[in-house]
Structure formats: structure tokens, C-alpha cells
Amino acid sequence: MRRASSKLLPHLKKQHSKHPKIPPLSADFSTSSEHSLPRHPKSQQNKPFSETQPPLYPNFGFHGFRPGPSHNFSTLAGPIAQNGPQVPSRQRKVMERADLEEAFESAESIDEMLEAFKAMETAFEEKDLGLACLKIGLKLDKDGEDPEKALSFAQRALRIFDDCNDSNTDRGSSNMLSLPIAMTLQLLGSSSFNLKRFNDSLGYLIRANRVLSKCEAESSVYRDEQIMPILHAVQLELFNVKTAMGRREEAIVHLKKSLEIKERTLDEDSKELGKANRDMAEAYVAVLNFKEALPFCQKALDIHTEHLGHNSVEVAYDRRLLGIIYTGLEDHEKALEQNQLSRKVLKKWGRDSDLLRAEIDAANMQIALGRHEEAFNTLKGIVQQTEKESEDRAMVFAAMAKALCNQENFPDAKKCLDISCGIYEKKIRTSPDVVAEAFTEISTLYETMNEFETAISLLRKTLAMLEKLPQEQHSVGSVLARIGWLLLLTGKVEQAVSVLEDAAERLKESFGSNHYGVGYVYNNLGAAYLELDRPQSAAQVFAYAKEIMDVALGPHHVDSIEACQNLSKAYAAMGSYPLAISFQEDAVEGLERHGPSVQDELDEAVRVLGQLKEKASAQVSEALLKDFPIPEGDEHFEAKDSSALESNGPSPQDELVEAIRLLEHLKEREARMKAFTAPEKDDE
């Protein structure tokens, strides 16, 4: 797959003018080369920008020397040279430098470029080598064989450009360097990405984006058609880096910007826009946002159908993705319809690998429709087409296990999973990322069968693989969270606390403190603290969970309501019934908003609220009796006919209890956030 940096490489051409303080190898960063999505699947063939656009630097203003009539003169001593006019030393140096520059520009292989560059280093000052370093870095990045060396040349180029900017008092000349600086930063981002240095890559790309934004604002220096190709490459790199860091929602913003650039540059029904829209749909599917994915996938299908016809491979890919989207939207009949159309075309074109995955998709759709026997038979037919120890075979057996689980045929499901895991075990060394993803999915099937220990074992193996993959560090926290939850489920509470605490920290490192995933972990951690009789710690993490859920999901989301009920449990465990009642009342109000769909949960919440009120009343009564004991021999307080008292309405004591409860309720509602952000420490 072509890298974003490589698309600009062929356009670093010589252009000469009279500006004195910019390096000699001028650039024509024209955009006639391919602009495919770097590293993004199925985007290798995109050519989104016109091949007739003007160069970025028509009058770039670098040192440069045009060969004069004396360029081919011999400098050897001889009769003609002795009798003819002597070439001045300064002009001879000019000619030599022009020869070196021409040799560098005409070099094609990286070895030829490095050899020419080595010769240039002896003749040019360091400040004149910036664009040469950039061009070598772009070539190395395109070849993809030595990202460390590409990074080194890019760093050298950036130092030169920055030094030129710092020493240049002419604002106009400084602005002329903005685009080569942006290109260099994009190259630094790409090289750092290839070296798995994601934080470094992100820093370079953010700076590149900032420089390009400044270029857009200064329209007198650069035109849109000069800026857009580089901005497009930077946005795609940002998408790749943030995706690798697990920040997929943020990454989508950059992919959408890159699509907008294509839409501004290309015709409305351009073929390249078809793939770009499909890439956009795939990105939304990856974050399970099927509603947003649907229009992009439909647009891709429309464009590809118009240009390539209904029986093209691209249309088949669009339909397969559309089937997955409809599955996510729980419109399984439409999903199966699109899948069948896709499989028909893939089979016609002999796309066996894609066809196999589409058939597995079809089996999952049949399972969703309750057609388990049909799904199992579909998969039995597929397994015969796979090689004995292939990943495809392992995938099919895992899908068969899923169908059997839905039929509650657990013994046969386990047999299928044994075969699947056995194959995947042999692939750990060569495909750890694939195996880690498969083990994660298989562990959920073992959970379905209540085989929690096996699920935990698979997740621990997954964790060991992910720890060694820099691009998967964002997944470590999620796996730890699942392990912690399963440990809690199996009664291993102390182990669960340790794992969940680690999970919370890992997730915060990857996604920030306010990510909803951190809230889910805190909910489970609070439950573990309650099990260990640590209600103060439980109240603290439940409060954090509620705060996160309210922001990330909204206060009326069912998970936010659950956090409310958890806080109520924690305060009830501490005997703080006014606070417990307040949070439980909030939970009841929240559930009432959801209507009949949560009637069972609402009934349970109302029942718990009644219990809390009874306990609060008993607590106040006990406190009053302790402070105001009944005098011995006072017959008024020893009346046996309690029914007579009850018939006269609420007693003064009941009224006092209710008044205290209401007062506490009002006070605590106002100060609630302060109360649970600074809880008491656990008793030692």
C-alpha cells in the first residue's frame, strides 16, 4: 500500500529564481500522483487529485544555477584552454554545483540518490540541503524499508527549514517555507507511525495541520490546489495514528475531513469518491455506529454501480459492508439480501477469501434470524473449502460454535471451539493480532456457556499478546476490564479489585479520564469494594462512574441510572440513608422516563426505595429513643393499644421523622456532588 508521503515525491523538481535564503533544491509539489488512503484497507488505487494541477512552487525562490554556455567546457589544461579565456573560479564552482544538483535530480534509486547526496554535502552548505533531505526521506518512506533512516533525513530537513525561518527577517520568504515544512512534518509523522512511536507521530502531524491551516488563511501565498494534497495526506495520517491509539471517534473526524477535501477537488460522481465513502462507512462500523455508516455505504454503492455496473467487485464489497451495517441495525432480512447479492458476484470473480468471509457473515445473519440449523449447515459446507490448519478454518469452527451455543448445544460447541483454539494457538507467533482478536471473541462464547475459568484463561493469553503489540495498547485496558469482571463474577473479589484498578488506569491512559469505558470499570470496581465491606471506597468510585456516565452518555441513560442505584447502595451500606434515598429517587425518576420497556427494573427500584425509607425511619426512631428514653412507669408510653394511636393519624414521632428526612433530602441534594467527591477514607 502506498504511503501518503510517497504521493508528493515525484514532484520535488528544480526551479530557480533570485531569492537568496532558501535551499537550492526547489520543489514542484504538484499533485499529479496518486492520493490513496495510506494504510487504510482497500484504498490503494485511489487517484483523487487531477494530474493537470499547477505546481506548488512556480516561483519558489531557491538558490539554483542554470547551466550556461560554458557548462560543457573542459576544465582540463590543454592547448585550447590555455589559449582561450579562463573560466573564473567562482563560475567553475557554480557549474560544479549545478552538475551535482542535476545528478541528484536525475537519480532514480535510493542508492543513486544517497551517492549523489554524499557528493553534494561536500559542495553545498548545510542550509542548502533541506529539500534534498526531504526528497530522500520521502523516497525512503515510499519504499518502506528503513523508517529509521527516513526519520533521520526528515529531522535534518526540519532543522534546516526551521533555521532558515529563524534567520529570515522577510515575512514573505518565511511564508514560502510553510509548505515544505508541512510536508516534512507529515513525513516525520509517517516515519514515526511506521516505528510505532504513536505519540511522536501525533505531535508532528498536529503541528503540520496547524501550519497548513495558517497557509489556508494566507491565501495570497498559496492557492487551495497547492495546499489540499498535503492537507489530505496529513488528515489521513492523523486518522491512522489515532486509530492505532484506540481513539477511533476522534480519528473519524480526520477521515471525514479527508473525504471533504476529495469532494471539493473531484467531480460529484467520481469513482474515487466511491472508495472514500466506503472507507468512511467502515470507520463508523468499527465504532458500531451503524446509523452514521449507512448513508456513506449507500453513496459508495451508488457511485460504483453507476461507473462499474452491478456485477463489479467494488459493488460486491459495498454490498457485503451494507449487509454488516443492516445487521448492526437489526434489519436482518435486508442484511441477508445484500449479502446474497455480494456473494453471487464474489463467486463469479473467484474472490475465494472474500467469499468465505461473506458466507460466514451470512451464517451469523441466519443465527440472528433464529435459523440456527440453516446457519450450521451453511458453515459445514464452508469448512470443507478451507485448508486444515488455516485461520479461515479456525474462523469457521468458531462461527459453528456460535450457532450451536444459540441452540444450547454446549458439548458440540465446545468441540468446535477446541478445534478453533487449537489452530489459533499455532498462529500466535506469526499472527498475534489476529489470534488476540479471535480469542477475545471466543471467550464470550465460553461466558455464554458459563465456562468462566476457560474464558479468563483465553483472555489472559490475549493480554500477553497485546502487551507486545505497540499498536494494540489501547486494547489492554478493555481486556483487563473483562478479566476483572469475570473474576468478580466467580467470587475472586480481591483479585478482581487489583485487575480492575489496573484496567481503569490503562483505559485512562489510552482514552482519558472521562471515557465511558472508565465509567463501566468504576461501576464494577465499586461492586467489588462493597463485597469487601469497603463502602467508602465504593461510594467514591461509584461517584466517579456516575459523573463520567452523565457526561458521556447523558443522565437519563440506563447506565447512568444504574450508577445512581449503585451510589444508593454504597451510602445505604454506610448507614447514610438520606443520601441513599436521594439517589434511589433519582433512579426511579430516570427509569420512569423509559416507559414500559424497563417496567421490571422500575418495580424493583421502587421496592428498594420503600425499604430504604423504612430503614431511615427506624434509624431516626432509634436515635430519638436513645436521646429521649421512655421514663420508667410512664403508662402513656407503655400503651398496649397501638391501634388506637394509629387511628388518630401520624404520631408526633412520625412527623418528626418525615420532617428530618425532607430536610436532609433538600440539604444533601444541593451538596451531593461535594459530598461524594470528598468521601471519608476506609476504616483501617
N, C-alpha and C positions, 0 to 999 in steps of 0.2 A: 504494500500500500504506500502511495506517495505521501511524503511529509509536506506539511504546509510550507516549510522553508524552501523546499525544492522548487516550488512553483515560481519563485521570483529569481532563481539562479540564472536562467538563460539571458536575463535582461540587464546584467551588470556590464554595460558596454562603455567604451571610451567616448567621452565628449569633452571638448576643450573650450575654454574661454579664458578670460583675463583675471578672474578673481584670484587673489594670491594666497588665501589662507585655508584652502580646503584641499584635501588629499588628491593625488593625481588620477587615481583610477575612478573615473566618473561612472555614474550608474544610469542606465536606462532601465528602471524597474517597471517596464511595461508589463501588462497583464495578459499577454497572449498565451501564456502557458496554462496548463490545467490547474483548476482550483477544486480539487476533490476534498472530501471531508477527511482530514488526517486521522488515521486510526479508527475512524468510525466505520462500522460494518457496511459493506455493500455500496461504498461511495467512491471506489477507486476511479471510476470512469467519468466523473463529473468534469465538465469544462465550462464553468459558469460565466466566464468573462470573455468578452469579444476579443478576437485576435487582431482587431484593427484599432485598438485604443492607442492614444498617443503615449510617448514615453513620460516617465515621471519627472525627468530632469532634462528638458530640452535645452536649457542653458545653465547647466549645473554649476559651472564656475570652478573647476578644479585646475590645479597645475596640469598642464598637458602640453605636449610638443608635437607639432605637425612635422612630418618628415619633409625637409626642404630639398632642393635640387641636389645639394651636396650629400644627401643621405647615403647614397651608394658609392661615394668616393672611397677609394682605398686609402688607408692611413699608413700603408707601408712605405718606407723610404724607397724611392726609385727615381729614374730619370724624369718621369712626368711630374711626380710630386715635388722633386727638388726644383724644377724649373718653373712650376706653376705656383699659384698663390697658396700660402699656407693657411690651413683651417685653424682658426683661433681655438685655444684650449677650452674656453667656456662653451663654444659651439660644439666642439667634439664631445664634451660631456653631455650636452643636450641630446646629441644624436645617439650616444650610447644608452642613455636612459630611455629614449624613445624605442630603441631596439629591444631593451629588456621588457618594457611595457607591452610592446607588441607580441613578444614571445609568451608573456603571461596570458594575454588576452586570447591567443590562439591555442593555448593548451587545452586539451580535452580531458585527459585522465587526471586523477588526483595526483599521481606521481609526477606527471609533467608539470602540473600547477605548482607543486611543492618545490620542484627543482628550479623552476623559473622564479619563484618567490625567494628562494635562497640567494639567487644571483641579485635580485632586486634589493635585498637587505643591505648589500654592500654599497649600493649606489644611491639609495634614497634615504632620507631622514625618516625616523620613526613616525613623525606626524604625517608623512605622505603615504603611509601603508595601510590606512584604515580600511578602505574599500577592498583592497586585496585580501586582507584578513577576513573581511566579511564574506567575500566570494568563496574563499577556501572553506570557511565554516559552513556555508550553505551547501557546498558540494559534499562535504563530509556528512552533513546531516541527511542529505538526499540518499547517499549510499548506505547510511545507517550502520556502518561497520565499526566506527570509532567515535562514539558520542563524547568521550572524554577529550579527544583532540579537537572535535568541533567546538566544544565548550571553551577550550583554551583559546582558539582563534577568535571566537566571539567576544570573549572577555578582553582580549587585546584590542580588538576593533572598538569596543565600547570605551576603553580607556583613551584611545586616540581621539575619538569623536568628542568625548567629554572634555578633554584637554583643549581641543580646538574651540569648543564653545566657551570655556572659561577664559581663554586668552583673546577671544574675538569680541571687540567692543562694538562692532557693527551689528545691530539687531537683525538686519535683513540677512546678512551672511549666516548668522547663528540659526535663524529660522530655516535656512536652506538645508541644515543638517538634521532637521527634525525627523524626516522620513528615513534616512539611513540609520539613525539612532533607533527609531521604532522597529525597523527590520532587524537590527542587531539584538534588541531586547526580545523580539519574537524568537529569534534563533537561540538565544540563551534559554528562553522558556522551553523550547522544544528539546534542546540537548539535556537540560536538567530533568525534563519529564522522562526521557529515554534512560537516564541514570537513576530513576526512581526517587529523585530529590524533589518531591512534590511542593514542599513549602518554598524552596528556592524558585522553582518554576513559576509558581503563582505570583511571587513578588516581582519577577521580571515582566510577566505578562500584564500585571496590573499597571506597572509603570508604562509599558508600551501602549496600553489602552489610553492612559492619561495623555501621553504625547500625541497620539493620533486625534484625540478629542480637541487638543489645542490646535492641531493642524486644520481640523474642520472649521474651527472658529476663525482662523486666519485665512479666509478664502482667497485673499489677494496673492498668497504664496503658492498654494496648491489647489488643484481642481479635484472635485469629488472622484473622478475616474482614476486619479493618481492615488488617492488615499484608500478608496474602498477595498482594493485587493488585499492590502496589508491588514486593514481592519478586519476583513473577513477571516484571514488566517489567524489573527490574534483571538478573535471570538471563538473559533473552533478549538484552538489550543486551550483556552480558558474552560471550554466545555469538557475537554478531555481530562484536564488536571483536576477540576472539581469533581468530576465523576469518579476518578481514581481515588479521591479523598473521601468519597461517600457523600459528598454534598450535592446530591442529584437535583434537588429542587432548584438550588442556585445555578447549577450547570445548565439547566434547561433555559434559563433566561439568556445565556450566551448563545446557545444553539438557535434560539428564536431570533436573536439579533443577526446572526449569520444568514438565516433564511430571509430576513427583511432586506439585507444587503443584496442578496441574489434577486429578490423581487424588484428591487429598484434598478437593477442592472440588466436583467433579462426580460424577454417577452413574457407576457402573462401566461402563455400556454407552453413555455419552453420545456423540453424533455428534462433538462437538468433540474427544473423545479419539481418534477415528479419525485425524483430520488430524495431531494432535500425535504419535501413534505413527509415522505415515508420515514426518513431519519427522525423528524420531529415527532411523528406518531410513536416510533419505537422508544424514544426517550420518555414520553409520557407513560407508555405501558410499563417501563422499567420502574416507575414510581407508583404504579397501579392507578394512575389517573386516566381511566378508560374513556371517561366522558370528554376530556380535552383531546385525547388521542384520535377519537372518531373522525372529526372533520378533516384533520390533516391526512389521515389514511384515505379517506374518501376522495380528497382532492388529488392525491398521488395516483389513485386508481383511475380517476377521470382523465388525467393528463396522459398516463401511459396507454390507456385504452385508445385515446384519440390518435396518438402518434404511432403506436406499435400494434394495435389490434388486440382482440380478446384472447388470442392464443399465444401471447408473448410470455417469456419467463418473468419479466418485470411485473406484468399484471398478475401472474400466479403468486409472486412474492407479496404483492399488495393484498390479494385475496386471503392468503394464509394469515397475514397480520390482522386483517379485518375480522377473520374468524376468531382470533385470540381476543380482540377487543370486544366483540359481541359476547364472548364467553364471560369476560370480566363484567360486562353489563347485564349478565344473566339472561341474555336473549339467545338461548342455546340452539334453537331451531335455525335462526339466521346464521349463527356461528357455523353450524354443521353444513349449511348450504354453501357458504363461502369456501369452507374447507374442501368440500367435494369438487367445486369448480377449480380450485387451486391444484388439487391432486391430479385431476384429469390432465391439466397442462404440463405439470411437472413430469408425469409419467411419459407423456408424448415426447418431451425433450430429453428424457433419460437422466434427469436430475435425481439420482437414486438417494443420495444423502438427504437432500431437502425433502424428497418424497417420504422417506422413512419418518422424519420428524413431523411432517404433516399428518401422517397416519397415526402417530402417537397422539397428536393433538385431537384427531378425530375420536380416538378411543376415550380420551378424557371428556370430550363433549358428550359422548354417549353415556358415560358414567354420570355426568351432571343431569342428564335427562332420565336417569334411572334404568337405562338399558344396559345393565351390567353384563348379562350373558353375551349380548352383541359385542360389547367392548372387549370382553375376554377373547372371544373368537377372532375379532379383528387383530388383536395382539398376538394370538397364536399363529396367525398367518404371517405376521411381520417377523416373528422371531426366526422363522425358517430362512429368511433372507439375509440374516446377519452372520458375521464371522464369529467363531466360537468364543474368542477372548476379546472381542471388541467392546468399546464403550457403547456403541449402538445396542449391542445385545444386553448389556447391563441396564441400559435405559429402558429397554422393552420389558425386562423382567420386573423392574421397579414399577412400571405402569401396570403390569399384570397384577402385582401385589396390591396396588391401589384398588383395582376393580374387585379383587377378592375381599379386601377389607370392607368395602361397601356392602358386600354380601354377607359380612361377618363370618367368612370362611377363613379364620385366622391360621389354622395349621398350614393350609396351602399357601396362604400369603407369606408366611414365614419362610417356607421353602423357596419361594421366588426371591425373597429378599436375601436369603443366604447365597443364592447363585449370583445375584446382582452385586452384593458386597464383596464376594469372593473375586469377581472380575475387577472391581474398582480397587481393591487392595493392591493388585498387581500394577496399577497405573499411578500410584501415589508419587513415585519418583519422577515420572515423565509428565504427568498432568495433574499436579497438586490442586490447582484452582478448580478444575473440572470435578475432581473427586470430592473436594471440600463442599462444593455446591450440592453434589449428589447425596453425600452423607447427611447434610442438613435436611434435605427433603425426605430421605428415608427415615431419619429419626422421628419425623412427625407421624409416619405410619406406625412405628413401634409405640409411640404415645397413644395412638388410636386403639392399639391392642393392649394397652396398659402394661406394656413391656418397658417400664421406665428405666430400669438399670441398663438395658441394651441401648436405649435412646441416649442416655447420659454417656455411655461408652463411645458411641459414634460421634457425639458432639465434642468429646474430649479429643478424639482423633482429628476432627475438623479443626479444633482450636490449635492443635500442634502444627497443622499445615498452614493455617492462616498467619500464625505468628512469624513464619518465614517468608511471607509474601508482602513486600512493601505496599503494593497497590491494594491490598486487602485488609489493611489495618483498621479501616472503618468498620469491618465486619466482625472484628474480635469482640467488641462490646456487646453486640447483639447475640452472639453465640454464648458468651458468658452469662448474659441475662437469662437465656433459656435454660442453661445448666442450673443456674441458681434457683429458678422457678421449679424445675423438676426435683431438685434436692429438697426444697421446701415441701413439695407435694409428697415426697417419700419419707418425711419426718426427720430428715437430716438437717435440722434447723441451723445449728452452729456453722456447719459447712456452707449452708445456703447464704448466711449473713456475709461470710468472707467473700464468696463469689459475687454476690450481688453488689457489695460495696466496690469491688474491683470493676464490675460491669458499669456501674454509674460513673466512675472516674474515666474509664475508657470512652464511654459514649460522650461525655462532656468534652474530652479532648478532641474527638472527631467532629462533633456536631454542635458544640456549645451547650451552655448550661440550661438553656430554655427549650431544648428539643423535646418533643413529646415522648420519644423513646426513654429519655431520662426519667420522665414522669412515671412511666409504667414500671420502671425498675424501682423507683422510690416507693410505689404502692406495694410491690412485693416485699421490699426490704422492711417497710413498716409492719407488714403482717408477720414477718419473721421476728421482729423486735417484740411484738405483742406475745408471740409464742414463748419468748424467753423472759416474759414478765418485765419488759423494759418499756413501759407506756410512754415515758417522757421522750425517749428516742423515737418511738413510733410516731408520736404526735408531731415531732419535728419533721421527719421525712414525709409524713402524710401531708403536712402543710406545704412543703416544697412541691410535692406532687400536684396538689390542688392548684397552686399558683401557676405551675407550668401548664397544666391542662386547661386552665381558664384562658390563658393567652394563646396556646397553640390550637386548641380545639373549640374554645368557647365555653362559657359557664354552664350552658344547658346541654352539653354533650353528655352522653350516658357515662363516659369515663370520668368526666369532671364531677358528675353526680356521685359516682362510686367513691371518688376521693373524699367528697363531703361525708359520706357514710363512714368511711374509714377513720376520718378525724373524729367523728362522733364516738366510734368505738374506743379510740385511744383516750379521749377525755373521760368517757364513762369508766374506763379501767382505772383512771386516776381518781375517780370519785368527783370529777368536776362536771356535775350533771347539768348545770345551766348552759355551759358551753356545748356539752354533748347534745342537749335538746335543741339548741340553736342550729347546729349543723344538720341534725336529723330533720328538722323542719325545712331547712333549705333543700335537702334531698327530696323530701316529699313533694315540695312545690315544683322542683325540677322534673320529677317523674310524672306529675300531673300534666305537664305540658306535652308529654309524648303520647298521651291518649291510650287507647285500648291495647296497643302493641306491647306495653310494659305493665299490664294490669297486675300480674303476679308479683312483680318486683314492687309495685306500689303498695299492694296489700301487705307485703312483708315489711316494707318501710314504715307503714302506719302502725303495724303491730309493735315494732321495735320502739317507735316514738311513744306509744302508750306505756310500754314497760319503763322507759326512761323517766317519764313523768311520775310514775308510781314510786320508782326508786328515789327520785328527787324529793317527793313529798315525804317519804319515810325518813330520808336523811334530815330534812328540816325538823320533822316531828321529834326525831331522836335528839337533835341539837337543842330544841326548845325544852324538852323534858329534862335534859341534862342541866340546862341553865336555870330552869324553874321547876324543881322537883315537886311532886304532889305531896302536900303535908299529910303526915300520918293521921288517920282517923277522920279525915275530911270526907264526909259522906257524899258531898256534891260531886267530887271527882271519882268516887267509887260507885256511882250509879250503875246498876246492872242492866237497867232497861235502856240499852243503847238505841233501840228503835225509836224511842220517844224523843231522844235528842236529834236523830236523823230527820224526823218528821218536821222539826222546826227550822229546816234549811241548814245551810252551811254553818258550821260552828266557827267561833272566832279564830280557833286554831287553823281551820281550813282556809279561812280568808287571809290569815297572815301568811300561810304557805304560798298561796296564789299570788299575793302582793309581792312577796320576796322573789318569787320565780319571775314575775313580769319585770320587776326592777332589774334583776340580774340579767335577764334576757336583753333588755334595752341597753344596759351598760356594756355587756360583752359583745353585742353585735357591732357597736361603734369601735370598740378597742380590739376586735378579734384578730386582725392582722398583726397588730403589735404583740398580742398575747402569744400567737403561735410562731412568730419569728424569733422570739427570745424565750424558749421554754426552759423549764428547770432541768438541771443535769440529773442523770440517773443516780439513784442512791447506790452507793458502793456496797 
